[in-house]
Amino acid sequence: MSNQEQHLKLWTRAFICLTICSFLLFLNLQMLLSSFPAYVKDKFLAGDLTVSLVTSVFAISAIATRFLTAVLIRKVHRHIILFIGLAIATIFTAIYVWADSIGSLLLMRVGYGIGFGMVSTIIPTFVSQIIPGNRLGEGIGYFGLSTSLAMSMGPMIGLNVTKHFGFGSLAMIGTVTVLFIFPVILLSRSIPPGLKKQAAAGGVPSPKQPFNKKLLFPALLNVCLSVTYSGLLSFIALFGESVHLAQVGLFFLFNAFTIIIIRPISGKLFDSKGHAAVLIPAAISVFTSLLILSYATSMPMLILSALLYGLGFGAIQPTIQAWMLRTTPKEQHGMANSMFYNSTDLGVAVGALMLGAISSASGYGMMYRYSSLFMILFLVVYVFVEFFNVRKQAEIPNVPTM
């Protein structure tokens, strides 16, 4: 097979459309999520712990929904689940502005989490079925670029729209963003080959797959990374106010710049050298970024922190996802994707609550220093487990072949 044929096989219309859908979904999420802390503080006079609940209840509901979706897809056609999830996410995005209390807003966040959890399970499962096996790291790298770009551009857009036009305008933009997913999905005209038989049978399930314990280790690493991201998402706007950085939203712009650069490189590096070549330097980059951010009082320091965080975050996330997919057969890709996104949301939920408590007691600078320690934990756990695995492999005797 020629390189050109491989390229065409990866960059199909279905792959491109599903990648765009993922970008729009996460853009909607990140635009609103980044603006909720300041909005909730201003409208409901809430403290940092209450603000962190807005992030945490969404993440918890998304996690629970993904487990239910994993059961549901064995009984219901996946496209039906996808469109129901999109409809739920659209409705709850549109009605955020009607919340008149913390309680009602939290209920809406739970509803949105349900819709988001359904869609964010189905789309990556479709994508993982259509990426050529020998280009899995590269394909997930490009697909994951949609998520990372949304995670970088969304907060910047959300903070600026809220600042100049108000939260109501942002909710309307978010609603339109989700609505755009419907025609793009239809444009893809795609049911991945491995799912055509199931679709023709009306969604009749394959036998239930046993849980793959190999997913737990990379999922734990992703939790550590996601804790650090929750601190940025939930509190960087408030941090900017505390140190008088008016354009703190630029963090996400420069973060996006290095993510765009590193994503394709890290995917190819994973395919050729394995995850260690990517994860160790990337984790050091994230740690350094958060340490610089914790002391930032000027735009150059903020920009340097953003560039380093983008390099690390943009390399780690797709590598972990590709690693999880590579350790599972195709029929378990739904499980692997669910574990990946659940570990992301778990890290965001735990991080929002934990870092919210730290910021209330010690301030935002100290909070980011504590947040950086999760990348030290990341490195220690990773190196220890990999060293143990290498020793275990070395102890297996070579059995001569006859």
N, C-alpha and C positions, 0 to 999 in steps of 0.2 A: 504493500500500500504506500503510495507516495505521500509526501508531506502535505501537498495540496488537497488530496482526498481526505486526509485526516482533518485538515482545517475545515473543509466543507462539512464534514460529519459532525464537528463540534458546533460550528456556527450555523445551525439550522434556524428556520423561522420560529420554530417552537422554542428553542433555547433563548433566542433574542427576546421574544415576547414575554416569556416567563420571567426572564431577568428584569425586564422593564416593570412587570407587575410587582415583583418583589421590591424594586426600588420605590414604586408609588406607595405600596403598603407601609414600608418602614419610614418613608418620608412623612406620611400622615401621622404615624406614631410619634416620631421624634420632634416634629414641629410643635405638637401640642404638649408633649411630655416635658420639654425643656421650659415651656412657658407657664406650666401649672404652678410651680413653687411661688413665683412672684405674684401670679394671679390670686392664688389662694391666700397668701399673706395679706395682700391689699384688700381683697373683697371680704374675707372672713376673719381677718386679724389673727391668723393661726401662727403657732410656733413651728420650729423646725421639725419636731417629731410628728406633728399633725400633717405638715407638708409632705413628709416622707411616706405617709400612709397612702397618699394619692398615687405614688409610684408603686408601692408594695402591693396594694389590693389588686391593681391591674395585673401585675406580674403573677401573683398567686392564682388569679382566676384563669389566666392564659395557660399556666402550667396544668391546672386541673382539667381544663378543656382539651389539652393535647392528649392526655391519657384517655379521656372519653372518646376523642376523635379516633385514636388508634383502634379502639374497639368498634366504633361506628363504621369505619371504612371496610370492615370485613362483612358488613351487612348492607351498606348503602353505596350507590355509585358516587365516586369521589368528586365528580363535577357538581353533583347536587349539594354535597357538603360545602364545596368551595363557594358556590353562589349564595347559599344560605349564610355562610360566614361573612361574605362581603356585604350582604344586605344588613346584617346585624351591626357590623362595624360602621357602615355609612349612617345608619339611623342614630346610633349613640354619639357619633361625632357631631351630627347636626344639632342634637339637643343639649349639648354641654352647657350652653349659655342659659338654659332654663333652670339650672341648679340654683336653689335659693338657700342651701345650707350645706355644711360639710357632709352630712349624712346622705343627702340626695346626690351630691357629686360623687361620693364613693360608690353608690349604687350604679351610677352611670359608668364609672370606671370598671366595675365588675362586668357590666354588660358589654362594654367595648372589649374587655379582655377575652370574653367568650368568642366573639366574632374574630378577633385577631388570632386567637389560638387555633381556631379551625383553619383559617386561610394560611397561616404560617406553618402549618403541618402539611397541607396538601401541595402547595406550590413547590417547596424544596423536594418533596418526594417525586413529583413529576420530573423535575430537572435531573435528579440523580439517576433516573431511569434512561435518560437520553444522552448522557455524557459518555463518550467512549472510555472503556476501562483503562486504557493505557494513557489517557489524558485527564484522569480524575482530578489530580491536584490542580492542574491548569484550569480545567473547566469550573471546578468549585471556586478557584481563585477569582475568575471572571464573574461568575454568578454572585459570589460573596461581595464583590466590589459594589454591587447594587445596594447591599445592606450597609456596608461601611460608608459609602458616599451619603446615603440617607441619614446615617447616624451622625455624620459630620455637617451636612448641609441643612438638615432639618432643624436642629437647634438654632443655627444662625438665622434662618428664615423666620422661625417662630419668635425668637427674641426681638427681631427687628420689626416684624409685623405688629406684634403686641405693643411694642413701645410707641409706634407711630400711628397705628389705626385701632388698637384695642383687641381684646381677646375674642370678641364676637366676630370680627373680620377674619381672624385666624381660624376659628371654628368653621366658617364658611369655606375658606380656602382648603382646609383639611377635608371637608365633605366632598368638594369637587375632585380633589386628588384621588379619593377612594373610588368615586364614580367612574373615573377614567380607566380603572382596572377592568371594568366589564367589557368594553369594546376591544381592549387589547387581548383579553383572554379569548374572545370570539375570533379575533384576527389570527391567533396562533393556529387554529384549526387542528389542534394536536391532542391525541391521546398517545402517550408513550407506548412503544411497541409491546413491552412486557405487560401492559395493562389493557390492551385491546380485547383480549379474550375475556377478561373480567368484565369489561364494559359491555361486551356483547351479551354476556350472561346476566346483565342487570346488576352487576356488582356482587355476584356470588363470591364469597371469600375463599382465599387459599387457607390451608390449615394454619392454626395459630402457631406462631414461631416462639421458641423458648427465648428467655431473656439472655442477651449477650453480655456477660460480665466484663468483657474487654472494653466496653464503652465507658465504664465507671471512671477509669483513670483519666482519660482525656476530658471527660465531663467535669471532673473535679478541678482540673486546670482551668477550664473555661469559667467555672464559678469564680475562681480567684481573679481572673481578668475582668469579669463583669462587675465585681464589687468595685473595682477602681473606676469603671465607666459610670456606675451609678452616682458616684461622688461628683463627677463632672456634669452629668445630666441634671441632677437635682439641685446642685448648689453653686455652680460656677457663676451664674448671674448674680446671686447674693454675695459671693466672694468678690466679684468685680466691684460691687457697690461698697463693700467694706474697705477695699484698698484703693478706691477712687479710680478704677479703670473703666472709663465710659464705654469703650468699644470691646468689652470682654468677649462678645460674640464672635470676634475675629479668630478666637481660638479654634473654632470649628472650621473656619475657612482654610487656615493653614494646615490643620489636621487633615482635611480632605485632600490637600495638595500632595502630601507624602503618601497617603493611602493609595491614591491613583498610581503613583510611581511604584510602590512596593508590592501591590497585589499580584500583578502578573509575574514578577520576579520570584516572589516567595512560592507561588504555585509550582513553577518550573523547578525551583530548588528542592521543594518537597518531593517532586516526582523523581529527581535524579539522585538526591543525597539523603532523603529521609527527614523526619521531623526535628531531630536534634539540631541539624544545621540551621534551622529557622527559629526554633523556639527559644534557645538559650540567648542568642544576641538580642532577639526581639523583646524578651522579658526584661533584660538589662536596660533596654531603651525606654520601656514604659516606666520602670522604677526611677530612672534618672529624670524623666519628664515630670513625674509627680513631685519629686523632691524640688526641682526648680520651680514648679508652679507654687508650691507651698510658701516660697520666699518671694514670689513675684510682686513687684511694686511698679513695674514699668512695662511698656508694650514689647520691647525687645526680649525681655525674659518670658513674657507670655507667649510670644511667637516661637521662641526656641523650644519651650515646653510643648507647644502644639505640634511642631514638626517632629519631635522625638516621639510623642505619643502616637501620632499617625503612623510612623514607621513601625513601631512595636505592635500596636493594635491591629493595623492593617495586615501584618504578617501572621500574627498568632491566630486570629479568628478563622481564616480559611484553611490554615494548616490543620487546626484541630478538627474542623468539620470534615475535611478530606481524609484525615487519619481515621476518624470514626467510621466513615463510609467504606474505607478500604479494609477495615477489619470485619466487615459484615457482608454476607451475600446480598445480592440485589433484592431478594424478597424481604430483607430486613432493613432496607434503606429508610423506610418509613419510621421504624423504631430508632435508627441512628439519628435521623434528622430531628425527630421529636426530642430525643435526649439532648442533642446539641442546643436546640432553642430553649428547652426547659432549663438547662443548666445556665444559659444566658439570663433568663428571666429570674431564676432563683438567686443568682448573684446580684442582679439589680435590686430584687426585693430585700434580700438580707443586707446588702450594702446601704440601701436608702435608710433603713431603720437604724443600723449600727452607726453609720457615719452621721446621720441626723442627730443621734444622741451625743456623739463626740463633738460635733460642731456646736451644740447647745452648751456643752460644758467647757470647751477649750478654744473655740473659734475655728474659722475655716482653714487657716493656714496649718494649724496642728492636725486638723482632720485629714488634709491631703498627705501629711507626713505619715499618719497612721495608715492611710490608704495605700501608700507605696510599699508598706510592709507585706501586703498581700502578694506582691510580685517576688519578694524574697521567699515567702512561703511557696510560691509557684516554682521557683528555681530549686529550692531545697527538696521539695517532694519529687519534682521531675528527675533531678540528678540521682536521688536515692533509689527511686523505683527503676530507672534505667540501668543503674549500676547493678542492682539486684538481678534484673533480667539478664544482663550480660553474663554475670557469674553463674546463674542458673543454666544458661545455654552452654557455657563452657564445661559445666560438670556433666552434661549429657554425653555418655560415651559414644564414640563413632562405631557403628556396627558395620563390619565389612560386608560388602555385597558378594553374593555367590557368582 
